[in-house]
Amino acid sequence: MKFKPLHDRVVVEPLEQEEKSSGGIIIPDTAKEKPMQGKVIAVGSGSRGDDGKVVALDVKKNDKVLYGKWSGTEVKIDGKTLLIMRESDIMGILQ
């Protein structure tokens, strides 16, 4: 990918939901909710603290994360739909 996010921004690839419900019912695309899990593709260098020093981000490339349903800005890069969001929009890292 030829894109590097700036400062405290993170590029996330949303992970697709299951095609079937737990009861075995196939869910059509129009009824699916937006995914709230994703894989971190790229991270910025970090945010600047009050003292001017760069504070590194807690997330790193290939982390699986949870984020808010309406977080980030959706963009298409290299034919993939990705989200660009601030690290503060990420709620946590899945282990």
Buried (B, 14 or more C-beta within 10 A) or exposed (E): EEEEBEEBBBBBBBEEBEEEEEEEEEEEEEEEEEBBBBBBBBBBBBBEEEEEEEEEBEBEEEBBBEBEEEBBEEEEBEEEEBBBBBBEBBEEEEE
